[in-house]
């Protein structure tokens, strides 16, 4: 990763995805990377984790949407790494996110800048 770049990870409760926002040196959003997962949670130390389901979606600031790793999901089903239920969950979550993106209803993307500013403010307060 280039120096000066930042990543913000968001782990929405009760959802089957996480979102990593990549920011450039000037604080501009480079891309959003959405990981489809079966679960999102916190470990005993409060550190978030995801149980990844192979499918990913990249969203660029231009609005372009790039689907990634469909073959990895299918391979995981074929090899028995995941079952049919998890395979369908991943496809359903992907389709739901794509639909929301097209409708402008995938609100977590709009919250990235605000969440980053809040995080930076908290970090500044801790350092003071």
N, CA, C and O atoms as CSV, one atom per row, in Angstrom:
chain,resi,resn,atom,element,x,y,z
A,1,UNK,N,N,0.848,-1.171,0.000
A,1,UNK,CA,C,0.000,0.000,0.000
A,1,UNK,C,C,0.893,1.233,0.000
A,1,UNK,O,O,1.911,1.266,0.690
A,2,UNK,N,N,0.513,2.244,-0.773
A,2,UNK,CA,C,1.274,3.482,-0.844
A,2,UNK,C,C,1.207,4.230,0.472
A,2,UNK,O,O,0.192,4.189,1.168
A,3,UNK,N,N,2.281,4.907,0.811
A,3,UNK,CA,C,2.324,5.702,2.032
A,3,UNK,C,C,1.330,6.854,1.914
A,3,UNK,O,O,1.184,7.451,0.847
A,4,UNK,N,N,0.655,7.158,3.006
A,4,UNK,CA,C,-0.319,8.235,3.004
A,4,UNK,C,C,-1.738,7.774,2.719
A,4,UNK,O,O,-2.684,8.548,2.862
A,5,UNK,N,N,-1.891,6.531,2.321
A,5,UNK,CA,C,-3.221,5.985,2.074
A,5,UNK,C,C,-3.787,5.428,3.377
A,5,UNK,O,O,-3.036,4.989,4.247
A,6,UNK,N,N,-5.101,5.446,3.507
A,6,UNK,CA,C,-5.766,4.936,4.708
A,6,UNK,C,C,-6.890,4.000,4.315
A,6,UNK,O,O,-7.481,4.122,3.242
A,7,UNK,N,N,-7.167,3.077,5.192
A,7,UNK,CA,C,-8.281,2.151,4.995
A,7,UNK,C,C,-9.214,2.281,6.182
A,7,UNK,O,O,-8.770,2.402,7.324
A,8,UNK,N,N,-10.485,2.255,5.912
A,8,UNK,CA,C,-11.517,2.244,6.946
A,8,UNK,C,C,-12.353,0.998,6.733
A,8,UNK,O,O,-12.879,0.776,5.643
A,9,UNK,N,N,-12.476,0.188,7.766
A,9,UNK,CA,C,-13.298,-1.009,7.651
A,9,UNK,C,C,-14.570,-0.827,8.470
A,9,UNK,O,O,-14.531,-0.400,9.624
A,10,UNK,N,N,-15.698,-1.161,7.846
A,10,UNK,CA,C,-16.998,-1.064,8.490
A,10,UNK,C,C,-17.610,-2.463,8.527
A,10,UNK,O,O,-17.608,-3.193,7.536
A,11,UNK,N,N,-18.130,-2.806,9.695
A,11,UNK,CA,C,-18.693,-4.132,9.927
A,11,UNK,C,C,-20.125,-3.974,10.409
A,11,UNK,O,O,-20.367,-3.990,11.616
A,12,UNK,N,N,-21.083,-3.821,9.496
A,12,UNK,CA,C,-22.464,-3.577,9.915
A,12,UNK,C,C,-23.063,-4.786,10.644
A,12,UNK,O,O,-22.894,-5.933,10.230
A,13,UNK,N,N,-23.766,-4.492,11.738
A,13,UNK,CA,C,-24.437,-5.537,12.516
A,13,UNK,C,C,-25.501,-6.228,11.678
A,13,UNK,O,O,-26.192,-5.603,10.873
A,14,UNK,N,N,-25.612,-7.520,11.885
A,14,UNK,CA,C,-26.686,-8.346,11.320
A,14,UNK,C,C,-26.715,-8.349,9.788
A,14,UNK,O,O,-27.763,-8.589,9.189
A,15,UNK,N,N,-25.581,-8.085,9.161
A,15,UNK,CA,C,-25.496,-8.095,7.710
A,15,UNK,C,C,-24.506,-9.177,7.282
A,15,UNK,O,O,-23.761,-9.712,8.104
A,16,UNK,N,N,-24.508,-9.485,6.017
A,16,UNK,CA,C,-23.609,-10.503,5.489
A,16,UNK,C,C,-22.561,-9.887,4.568
A,16,UNK,O,O,-22.275,-10.392,3.482
A,17,UNK,N,N,-21.999,-8.775,5.044
A,17,UNK,CA,C,-20.925,-8.128,4.301
A,17,UNK,C,C,-20.148,-7.187,5.231
A,17,UNK,O,O,-20.632,-6.788,6.290
A,18,UNK,N,N,-18.961,-6.856,4.810
A,18,UNK,CA,C,-18.181,-5.789,5.432
A,18,UNK,C,C,-17.704,-4.889,4.294
A,18,UNK,O,O,-17.643,-5.307,3.138
A,19,UNK,N,N,-17.370,-3.655,4.639
A,19,UNK,CA,C,-16.952,-2.696,3.623
A,19,UNK,C,C,-15.616,-2.084,4.041
A,19,UNK,O,O,-15.472,-1.586,5.157
A,20,UNK,N,N,-14.651,-2.127,3.140
A,20,UNK,CA,C,-13.367,-1.460,3.345
A,20,UNK,C,C,-13.305,-0.288,2.372
A,20,UNK,O,O,-13.387,-0.466,1.156
A,21,UNK,N,N,-13.161,0.907,2.926
A,21,UNK,CA,C,-13.033,2.112,2.106
A,21,UNK,C,C,-11.559,2.471,2.055
A,21,UNK,O,O,-10.897,2.553,3.090
A,22,UNK,N,N,-11.049,2.682,0.862
A,22,UNK,CA,C,-9.650,3.046,0.675
A,22,UNK,C,C,-9.584,4.527,0.312
A,22,UNK,O,O,-10.187,4.978,-0.662
A,23,UNK,N,N,-8.831,5.269,1.126
A,23,UNK,CA,C,-8.681,6.705,0.949
A,23,UNK,C,C,-7.280,7.026,0.445
A,23,UNK,O,O,-6.308,6.396,0.863
A,24,UNK,N,N,-7.174,8.003,-0.450
A,24,UNK,CA,C,-5.891,8.457,-0.961
A,24,UNK,C,C,-5.251,9.464,-0.021
A,24,UNK,O,O,-5.804,9.788,1.030
A,25,UNK,N,N,-4.097,9.951,-0.402
A,25,UNK,CA,C,-3.320,10.889,0.421
A,25,UNK,C,C,-4.083,12.158,0.771
A,25,UNK,O,O,-3.883,12.726,1.844
A,26,UNK,N,N,-4.948,12.602,-0.119
A,26,UNK,CA,C,-5.708,13.829,0.098
A,26,UNK,C,C,-7.043,13.571,0.800
A,26,UNK,O,O,-7.848,14.489,0.957
A,27,UNK,N,N,-7.278,12.335,1.221
A,27,UNK,CA,C,-8.531,11.986,1.880
A,27,UNK,C,C,-9.649,11.621,0.923
A,27,UNK,O,O,-10.788,11.408,1.338
A,28,UNK,N,N,-9.319,11.548,-0.367
A,28,UNK,CA,C,-10.328,11.183,-1.368
A,28,UNK,C,C,-10.541,9.670,-1.369
A,28,UNK,O,O,-9.614,8.901,-1.115
A,29,UNK,N,N,-11.754,9.264,-1.652
A,29,UNK,CA,C,-12.048,7.842,-1.706
A,29,UNK,C,C,-11.546,7.270,-3.028
A,29,UNK,O,O,-11.880,7.763,-4.106
A,30,UNK,N,N,-10.744,6.228,-2.920
A,30,UNK,CA,C,-10.199,5.533,-4.088
A,30,UNK,C,C,-11.180,4.447,-4.534
A,30,UNK,O,O,-11.473,4.305,-5.721
A,31,UNK,N,N,-11.681,3.684,-3.554
A,31,UNK,CA,C,-12.657,2.634,-3.847
A,31,UNK,C,C,-13.256,2.110,-2.557
A,31,UNK,O,O,-12.716,2.299,-1.466
A,32,UNK,N,N,-14.384,1.447,-2.718
A,32,UNK,CA,C,-14.993,0.670,-1.640
A,32,UNK,C,C,-14.860,-0.787,-2.036
A,32,UNK,O,O,-15.121,-1.147,-3.183
A,33,UNK,N,N,-14.458,-1.619,-1.104
A,33,UNK,CA,C,-14.296,-3.053,-1.341
A,33,UNK,C,C,-15.248,-3.770,-0.397
A,33,UNK,O,O,-15.096,-3.691,0.822
A,34,UNK,N,N,-16.220,-4.462,-0.951
A,34,UNK,CA,C,-17.258,-5.113,-0.162
A,34,UNK,C,C,-16.990,-6.616,-0.152
A,34,UNK,O,O,-16.977,-7.260,-1.200
A,35,UNK,N,N,-16.780,-7.158,1.027
A,35,UNK,CA,C,-16.589,-8.598,1.207
A,35,UNK,C,C,-17.925,-9.214,1.604
A,35,UNK,O,O,-18.551,-8.784,2.573
A,36,UNK,N,N,-18.355,-10.217,0.857
A,36,UNK,CA,C,-19.560,-10.967,1.212
A,36,UNK,C,C,-19.136,-12.027,2.229
A,36,UNK,O,O,-18.135,-12.716,2.030
A,37,UNK,N,N,-19.891,-12.156,3.309
A,37,UNK,CA,C,-19.513,-13.101,4.357
A,37,UNK,C,C,-20.745,-13.745,4.987
A,37,UNK,O,O,-21.859,-13.232,4.877
A,38,UNK,N,N,-20.524,-14.866,5.642
A,38,UNK,CA,C,-21.647,-15.525,6.307
A,38,UNK,C,C,-21.943,-14.873,7.645
A,38,UNK,O,O,-23.097,-14.822,8.069
A,39,UNK,N,N,-20.907,-14.372,8.318
A,39,UNK,CA,C,-21.089,-13.735,9.611
A,39,UNK,C,C,-20.094,-12.602,9.789
A,39,UNK,O,O,-19.016,-12.590,9.194
A,40,UNK,N,N,-20.486,-11.651,10.624
A,40,UNK,CA,C,-19.629,-10.571,11.094
A,40,UNK,C,C,-19.755,-10.599,12.601
A,40,UNK,O,O,-20.858,-10.746,13.128
A,41,UNK,N,N,-18.643,-10.460,13.305
A,41,UNK,CA,C,-18.727,-10.478,14.762
A,41,UNK,C,C,-17.548,-9.801,15.414
A,41,UNK,O,O,-16.684,-9.232,14.748
A,42,UNK,N,N,-17.530,-9.873,16.741
A,42,UNK,CA,C,-16.430,-9.336,17.543
A,42,UNK,C,C,-15.854,-10.463,18.379
A,42,UNK,O,O,-16.597,-11.281,18.923
A,43,UNK,N,N,-14.530,-10.509,18.484
A,43,UNK,CA,C,-13.932,-11.515,19.358
A,43,UNK,C,C,-13.974,-11.019,20.800
A,43,UNK,O,O,-14.518,-9.949,21.072
A,44,UNK,N,N,-13.407,-11.787,21.719
A,44,UNK,CA,C,-13.468,-11.445,23.147
A,44,UNK,C,C,-12.758,-10.142,23.491
A,44,UNK,O,O,-12.990,-9.576,24.560
A,45,UNK,N,N,-11.890,-9.657,22.594
A,45,UNK,CA,C,-11.197,-8.389,22.806
A,45,UNK,C,C,-11.859,-7.227,22.076
A,45,UNK,O,O,-11.336,-6.112,22.068
A,46,UNK,N,N,-13.019,-7.492,21.458
A,46,UNK,CA,C,-13.724,-6.443,20.729
A,46,UNK,C,C,-13.191,-6.196,19.328
A,46,UNK,O,O,-13.532,-5.189,18.707
A,47,UNK,N,N,-12.359,-7.098,18.821
A,47,UNK,CA,C,-11.802,-6.960,17.474
A,47,UNK,C,C,-12.766,-7.611,16.483
A,47,UNK,O,O,-13.137,-8.773,16.652
A,48,UNK,N,N,-13.175,-6.869,15.450
A,48,UNK,CA,C,-14.126,-7.435,14.477
A,48,UNK,C,C,-13.500,-8.541,13.630
A,48,UNK,O,O,-12.298,-8.544,13.365
A,49,UNK,N,N,-14.345,-9.472,13.218
A,49,UNK,CA,C,-13.939,-10.540,12.320
A,49,UNK,C,C,-15.084,-10.823,11.341
A,49,UNK,O,O,-16.239,-10.482,11.597
A,50,UNK,N,N,-14.738,-11.447,10.225
A,50,UNK,CA,C,-15.738,-11.877,9.243
A,50,UNK,C,C,-15.442,-13.307,8.827
A,50,UNK,O,O,-14.289,-13.738,8.813
A,51,UNK,N,N,-16.490,-14.033,8.490
A,51,UNK,CA,C,-16.357,-15.364,7.918
A,51,UNK,C,C,-16.630,-15.203,6.422
A,51,UNK,O,O,-17.779,-15.212,5.981
A,52,UNK,N,N,-15.563,-15.059,5.661
A,52,UNK,CA,C,-15.619,-14.680,4.250
A,52,UNK,C,C,-16.267,-15.756,3.386
A,52,UNK,O,O,-16.044,-16.950,3.584
A,53,UNK,N,N,-17.082,-15.306,2.417
A,53,UNK,CA,C,-17.726,-16.224,1.466
A,53,UNK,C,C,-17.231,-16.010,0.033
A,53,UNK,O,O,-17.964,-16.264,-0.922
A,54,UNK,N,N,-16.018,-15.553,-0.111
A,54,UNK,CA,C,-15.308,-15.519,-1.390
A,54,UNK,C,C,-15.740,-14.411,-2.342
A,54,UNK,O,O,-14.885,-13.843,-3.021
A,55,UNK,N,N,-17.016,-14.080,-2.423
A,55,UNK,CA,C,-17.483,-13.055,-3.358
A,55,UNK,C,C,-17.097,-11.658,-2.872
A,55,UNK,O,O,-17.140,-11.372,-1.675
A,56,UNK,N,N,-16.724,-10.804,-3.804
A,56,UNK,CA,C,-16.374,-9.425,-3.484
A,56,UNK,C,C,-16.971,-8.493,-4.531
A,56,UNK,O,O,-17.204,-8.876,-5.678
A,57,UNK,N,N,-17.210,-7.265,-4.102
A,57,UNK,CA,C,-17.716,-6.227,-4.991
A,57,UNK,C,C,-16.837,-5.003,-4.787
A,57,UNK,O,O,-16.617,-4.576,-3.653
A,58,UNK,N,N,-16.342,-4.444,-5.866
A,58,UNK,CA,C,-15.579,-3.197,-5.798
A,58,UNK,C,C,-16.455,-2.108,-6.397
A,58,UNK,O,O,-17.027,-2.277,-7.474
A,59,UNK,N,N,-16.553,-0.990,-5.688
A,59,UNK,CA,C,-17.307,0.157,-6.179
A,59,UNK,C,C,-16.334,1.329,-6.279
A,59,UNK,O,O,-15.655,1.666,-5.309
A,60,UNK,N,N,-16.274,1.941,-7.447
A,60,UNK,CA,C,-15.409,3.092,-7.669
A,60,UNK,C,C,-16.216,4.379,-7.486
A,60,UNK,O,O,-17.436,4.370,-7.652
A,61,UNK,N,N,-15.551,5.477,-7.146
A,61,UNK,CA,C,-16.270,6.750,-6.980
A,61,UNK,C,C,-17.072,7.165,-8.220
A,61,UNK,O,O,-18.041,7.916,-8.109
A,62,UNK,N,N,-16.676,6.684,-9.379
A,62,UNK,CA,C,-17.402,6.986,-10.620
A,62,UNK,C,C,-18.763,6.284,-10.668
A,62,UNK,O,O,-19.615,6.602,-11.499
A,63,UNK,N,N,-18.948,5.312,-9.749
A,63,UNK,CA,C,-20.172,4.515,-9.753
A,63,UNK,C,C,-19.993,3.159,-10.408
A,63,UNK,O,O,-20.884,2.313,-10.344
A,64,UNK,N,N,-18.843,2.949,-11.038
A,64,UNK,CA,C,-18.592,1.652,-11.654
A,64,UNK,C,C,-18.569,0.566,-10.584
A,64,UNK,O,O,-17.992,0.747,-9.511
A,65,UNK,N,N,-19.206,-0.565,-10.889
A,65,UNK,CA,C,-19.269,-1.702,-9.974
A,65,UNK,C,C,-18.558,-2.883,-10.633
A,65,UNK,O,O,-18.842,-3.235,-11.778
A,66,UNK,N,N,-17.637,-3.484,-9.895
A,66,UNK,CA,C,-16.864,-4.609,-10.404
A,66,UNK,C,C,-17.132,-5.810,-9.508
A,66,UNK,O,O,-16.881,-5.762,-8.304
A,67,UNK,N,N,-17.644,-6.887,-10.098
A,67,UNK,CA,C,-17.881,-8.122,-9.354
A,67,UNK,C,C,-16.626,-8.980,-9.429
A,67,UNK,O,O,-16.008,-9.112,-10.485
A,68,UNK,N,N,-16.259,-9.564,-8.283
A,68,UNK,CA,C,-15.027,-10.343,-8.232
A,68,UNK,C,C,-15.273,-11.708,-7.604
A,68,UNK,O,O,-16.109,-11.861,-6.713
A,69,UNK,N,N,-14.540,-12.678,-8.081
A,69,UNK,CA,C,-14.369,-13.979,-7.440
A,69,UNK,C,C,-15.589,-14.893,-7.452
A,69,UNK,O,O,-15.725,-15.746,-6.575
A,70,UNK,N,N,-16.484,-14.728,-8.438
A,70,UNK,CA,C,-17.603,-15.669,-8.569
A,70,UNK,C,C,-17.083,-17.099,-8.690
A,70,UNK,O,O,-17.650,-18.027,-8.113
A,71,UNK,N,N,-16.000,-17.265,-9.445
A,71,UNK,CA,C,-15.429,-18.602,-9.640
A,71,UNK,C,C,-14.940,-19.205,-8.326
A,71,UNK,O,O,-15.037,-20.417,-8.130
A,72,UNK,N,N,-14.407,-18.364,-7.410
A,72,UNK,CA,C,-13.939,-18.871,-6.120
A,72,UNK,C,C,-15.105,-19.394,-5.289
A,72,UNK,O,O,-14.978,-20.402,-4.595
A,73,UNK,N,N,-16.245,-18.701,-5.364
A,73,UNK,CA,C,-17.435,-19.164,-4.642
A,73,UNK,C,C,-17.888,-20.515,-5.188
A,73,UNK,O,O,-18.165,-21.440,-4.424
A,74,UNK,N,N,-17.959,-20.621,-6.499
A,74,UNK,CA,C,-18.379,-21.880,-7.115
A,74,UNK,C,C,-17.385,-23.008,-6.827
A,74,UNK,O,O,-17.787,-24.147,-6.588
A,75,UNK,N,N,-16.098,-22.691,-6.849
A,75,UNK,CA,C,-15.078,-23.693,-6.527
A,75,UNK,C,C,-15.219,-24.173,-5.083
A,75,UNK,O,O,-15.063,-25.362,-4.803
A,76,UNK,N,N,-15.514,-23.248,-4.168
A,76,UNK,CA,C,-15.674,-23.611,-2.756
A,76,UNK,C,C,-16.850,-24.559,-2.573
A,76,UNK,O,O,-16.780,-25.490,-1.770
A,77,UNK,N,N,-17.929,-24.329,-3.313
A,77,UNK,CA,C,-19.078,-25.232,-3.256
A,77,UNK,C,C,-18.703,-26.605,-3.824
A,77,UNK,O,O,-19.014,-27.643,-3.240
A,78,UNK,N,N,-18.040,-26.580,-4.953
A,78,UNK,CA,C,-17.650,-27.835,-5.617
A,78,UNK,C,C,-16.709,-28.671,-4.746
A,78,UNK,O,O,-16.805,-29.898,-4.727
A,79,UNK,N,N,-15.805,-28.011,-4.030
A,79,UNK,CA,C,-14.835,-28.713,-3.185
A,79,UNK,C,C,-15.394,-29.061,-1.803
A,79,UNK,O,O,-14.752,-29.782,-1.038
A,80,UNK,N,N,-16.587,-28.552,-1.482
A,80,UNK,CA,C,-17.174,-28.834,-0.174
A,80,UNK,C,C,-16.710,-27.904,0.930
A,80,UNK,O,O,-16.976,-28.159,2.104
A,81,UNK,N,N,-16.020,-26.828,0.573
A,81,UNK,CA,C,-15.583,-25.846,1.570
A,81,UNK,C,C,-16.788,-25.127,2.169
A,81,UNK,O,O,-16.802,-24.792,3.354
A,82,UNK,N,N,-17.797,-24.896,1.332
A,82,UNK,CA,C,-19.066,-24.336,1.792
A,82,UNK,C,C,-20.190,-25.240,1.283
A,82,UNK,O,O,-20.002,-26.017,0.347
A,83,UNK,N,N,-21.354,-25.126,1.911
A,83,UNK,CA,C,-22.496,-25.916,1.465
A,83,UNK,C,C,-23.403,-25.073,0.564
A,83,UNK,O,O,-23.143,-23.892,0.336
A,84,UNK,N,N,-24.456,-25.691,0.063
A,84,UNK,CA,C,-25.372,-25.024,-0.858
A,84,UNK,C,C,-26.049,-23.814,-0.188
A,84,UNK,O,O,-26.275,-22.795,-0.840
A,85,UNK,N,N,-26.365,-23.921,1.085
A,85,UNK,CA,C,-27.012,-22.819,1.807
A,85,UNK,C,C,-26.115,-21.581,1.834
A,85,UNK,O,O,-26.582,-20.470,1.579
A,86,UNK,N,N,-24.826,-21.768,2.141
A,86,UNK,CA,C,-23.895,-20.633,2.165
A,86,UNK,C,C,-23.659,-20.072,0.767
A,86,UNK,O,O,-23.502,-18.863,0.594
A,87,UNK,N,N,-23.633,-20.954,-0.228
A,87,UNK,CA,C,-23.479,-20.519,-1.617
A,87,UNK,C,C,-24.645,-19.601,-1.994
A,87,UNK,O,O,-24.438,-18.530,-2.564
A,88,UNK,N,N,-25.852,-20.019,-1.676
A,88,UNK,CA,C,-27.042,-19.221,-1.984
A,88,UNK,C,C,-27.067,-17.920,-1.183
A,88,UNK,O,O,-27.474,-16.877,-1.694
A,89,UNK,N,N,-26.626,-17.987,0.084
A,89,UNK,CA,C,-26.550,-16.779,0.913
A,89,UNK,C,C,-25.640,-15.748,0.257
A,89,UNK,O,O,-25.981,-14.567,0.182
A,90,UNK,N,N,-24.483,-16.197,-0.216
A,90,UNK,CA,C,-23.532,-15.285,-0.861
A,90,UNK,C,C,-24.132,-14.653,-2.114
A,90,UNK,O,O,-24.014,-13.445,-2.322
A,91,UNK,N,N,-24.770,-15.462,-2.939
A,91,UNK,CA,C,-25.379,-14.934,-4.169
A,91,UNK,C,C,-26.510,-13.964,-3.853
A,91,UNK,O,O,-26.639,-12.924,-4.499
A,92,UNK,N,N,-27.321,-14.300,-2.870
A,92,UNK,CA,C,-28.434,-13.438,-2.481
A,92,UNK,C,C,-27.931,-12.102,-1.936
A,92,UNK,O,O,-28.476,-11.048,-2.264
A,93,UNK,N,N,-26.891,-12.151,-1.103
A,93,UNK,CA,C,-26.328,-10.916,-0.542
A,93,UNK,C,C,-25.724,-10.056,-1.646
A,93,UNK,O,O,-25.904,-8.838,-1.664
A,94,UNK,N,N,-25.002,-10.701,-2.570
A,94,UNK,CA,C,-24.435,-9.976,-3.709
A,94,UNK,C,C,-25.534,-9.283,-4.509
A,94,UNK,O,O,-25.425,-8.099,-4.829
A,95,UNK,N,N,-26.588,-10.020,-4.829
A,95,UNK,CA,C,-27.677,-9.458,-5.628
A,95,UNK,C,C,-28.380,-8.317,-4.904
A,95,UNK,O,O,-28.755,-7.322,-5.524
A,96,UNK,N,N,-28.559,-8.460,-3.587
A,96,UNK,CA,C,-29.198,-7.412,-2.792
A,96,UNK,C,C,-28.347,-6.137,-2.784
A,96,UNK,O,O,-28.868,-5.030,-2.919
A,97,UNK,N,N,-27.053,-6.308,-2.627
A,97,UNK,CA,C,-26.150,-5.142,-2.624
A,97,UNK,C,C,-26.149,-4.469,-3.989
A,97,UNK,O,O,-26.216,-3.243,-4.071
A,98,UNK,N,N,-26.074,-5.245,-5.054
A,98,UNK,CA,C,-26.089,-4.681,-6.412
A,98,UNK,C,C,-27.378,-3.894,-6.635
A,98,UNK,O,O,-27.352,-2.790,-7.180
A,99,UNK,N,N,-28.497,-4.461,-6.214
A,99,UNK,CA,C,-29.783,-3.766,-6.348
A,99,UNK,C,C,-29.763,-2.446,-5.573
A,99,UNK,O,O,-30.171,-1.409,-6.096
A,100,UNK,N,N,-29.290,-2.490,-4.330
A,100,UNK,CA,C,-29.234,-1.267,-3.512
A,100,UNK,C,C,-28.289,-0.235,-4.117
A,100,UNK,O,O,-28.572,0.963,-4.084
A,101,UNK,N,N,-27.169,-0.695,-4.668
A,101,UNK,CA,C,-26.242,0.237,-5.316
A,101,UNK,C,C,-26.922,0.936,-6.492
A,101,UNK,O,O,-26.792,2.149,-6.658
A,102,UNK,N,N,-27.646,0.170,-7.305
A,102,UNK,CA,C,-28.330,0.749,-8.468
A,102,UNK,C,C,-29.410,1.743,-8.048
A,102,UNK,O,O,-29.662,2.724,-8.748
A,103,UNK,N,N,-30.043,1.490,-6.908
A,103,UNK,CA,C,-31.111,2.363,-6.418
A,103,UNK,C,C,-30.573,3.515,-5.564
A,103,UNK,O,O,-31.339,4.383,-5.145
A,104,UNK,N,N,-29.259,3.530,-5.304
A,104,UNK,CA,C,-28.672,4.551,-4.436
A,104,UNK,C,C,-29.040,4.356,-2.976
A,104,UNK,O,O,-29.074,5.314,-2.204
A,105,UNK,N,N,-29.317,3.104,-2.597
A,105,UNK,CA,C,-29.788,2.806,-1.242
A,105,UNK,C,C,-28.770,2.046,-0.393
A,105,UNK,O,O,-29.105,1.592,0.701
A,106,UNK,N,N,-27.554,1.901,-0.867
A,106,UNK,CA,C,-26.526,1.217,-0.077
A,106,UNK,C,C,-25.807,2.278,0.747
A,106,UNK,O,O,-24.720,2.735,0.393
A,107,UNK,N,N,-26.433,2.655,1.843
A,107,UNK,CA,C,-26.073,3.869,2.582
A,107,UNK,C,C,-24.698,3.836,3.239
A,107,UNK,O,O,-24.125,4.893,3.505
A,108,UNK,N,N,-24.162,2.668,3.503
A,108,UNK,CA,C,-22.870,2.617,4.184
A,108,UNK,C,C,-21.775,3.320,3.374
A,108,UNK,O,O,-20.830,3.856,3.952
A,109,UNK,N,N,-21.896,3.323,2.049
A,109,UNK,CA,C,-20.903,4.029,1.231
A,109,UNK,C,C,-20.941,5.517,1.511
A,109,UNK,O,O,-19.903,6.179,1.549
A,110,UNK,N,N,-22.143,6.043,1.707
A,110,UNK,CA,C,-22.287,7.474,1.990
A,110,UNK,C,C,-21.786,7.842,3.380
A,110,UNK,O,O,-21.536,9.015,3.658
A,111,UNK,N,N,-21.639,6.861,4.244
A,111,UNK,CA,C,-21.201,7.112,5.611
A,111,UNK,C,C,-19.687,7.021,5.778
A,111,UNK,O,O,-19.164,7.350,6.842
A,112,UNK,N,N,-18.990,6.586,4.758
A,112,UNK,CA,C,-17.544,6.367,4.864
A,112,UNK,C,C,-16.784,7.616,5.277
A,112,UNK,O,O,-15.971,7.571,6.201
A,113,UNK,N,N,-17.038,8.721,4.608
A,113,UNK,CA,C,-16.325,9.955,4.943
A,113,UNK,C,C,-16.614,10.387,6.376
A,113,UNK,O,O,-15.701,10.774,7.106
A,114,UNK,N,N,-17.881,10.323,6.780
A,114,UNK,CA,C,-18.261,10.721,8.130
A,114,UNK,C,C,-17.592,9.811,9.163
A,114,UNK,O,O,-17.072,10.296,10.168
A,115,UNK,N,N,-17.601,8.503,8.924
A,115,UNK,CA,C,-16.980,7.573,9.861
A,115,UNK,C,C,-15.473,7.798,9.949
A,115,UNK,O,O,-14.896,7.708,11.032
A,116,UNK,N,N,-14.837,8.088,8.827
A,116,UNK,CA,C,-13.402,8.355,8.849
A,116,UNK,C,C,-13.105,9.618,9.652
A,116,UNK,O,O,-12.161,9.642,10.441
A,117,UNK,N,N,-13.896,10.657,9.459
A,117,UNK,CA,C,-13.686,11.905,10.210
A,117,UNK,C,C,-13.872,11.684,11.706
A,117,UNK,O,O,-13.100,12.209,12.509
A,118,UNK,N,N,-14.890,10.911,12.089
A,118,UNK,CA,C,-15.109,10.606,13.505
A,118,UNK,C,C,-13.938,9.822,14.089
A,118,UNK,O,O,-13.498,10.094,15.206
A,119,UNK,N,N,-13.439,8.855,13.335
A,119,UNK,CA,C,-12.310,8.059,13.789
A,119,UNK,C,C,-11.059,8.921,13.957
A,119,UNK,O,O,-10.358,8.810,14.963
A,120,UNK,N,N,-10.781,9.770,12.985
A,120,UNK,CA,C,-9.612,10.652,13.068
A,120,UNK,C,C,-9.732,11.611,14.249
A,120,UNK,O,O,-8.742,11.899,14.921
A,121,UNK,N,N,-10.935,12.103,14.499
A,121,UNK,CA,C,-11.160,12.993,15.654
A,121,UNK,C,C,-10.874,12.261,16.951
A,121,UNK,O,O,-10.209,12.800,17.835
A,122,UNK,N,N,-11.370,11.033,17.074
A,122,UNK,CA,C,-11.128,10.228,18.276
A,122,UNK,C,C,-9.627,9.956,18.458
A,122,UNK,O,O,-9.115,10.035,19.574
A,123,UNK,N,N,-8.932,9.639,17.376
A,123,UNK,CA,C,-7.498,9.385,17.454
A,123,UNK,C,C,-6.754,10.632,17.892
A,123,UNK,O,O,-5.800,10.540,18.665
A,124,UNK,N,N,-7.168,11.793,17.415
A,124,UNK,CA,C,-6.554,13.049,17.804
A,124,UNK,C,C,-6.781,13.314,19.290
A,124,UNK,O,O,-5.871,13.759,19.989
A,125,UNK,N,N,-7.985,13.044,19.770
A,125,UNK,CA,C,-8.300,13.246,21.192
A,125,UNK,C,C,-7.485,12.325,22.078
A,125,UNK,O,O,-7.049,12.733,23.154
A,126,UNK,N,N,-7.272,11.095,21.649
A,126,UNK,CA,C,-6.489,10.130,22.428
A,126,UNK,C,C,-5.039,10.570,22.517
A,126,UNK,O,O,-4.402,10.405,23.558
A,127,UNK,N,N,-4.514,11.125,21.438
A,127,UNK,CA,C,-3.117,11.572,21.409
A,127,UNK,C,C,-2.905,12.812,22.261
A,127,UNK,O,O,-1.790,13.067,22.714
A,128,UNK,N,N,-3.963,13.588,22.485
A,128,UNK,CA,C,-3.839,14.847,23.261
A,128,UNK,C,C,-3.705,14.606,24.730
A,128,UNK,O,O,-3.592,15.557,25.503
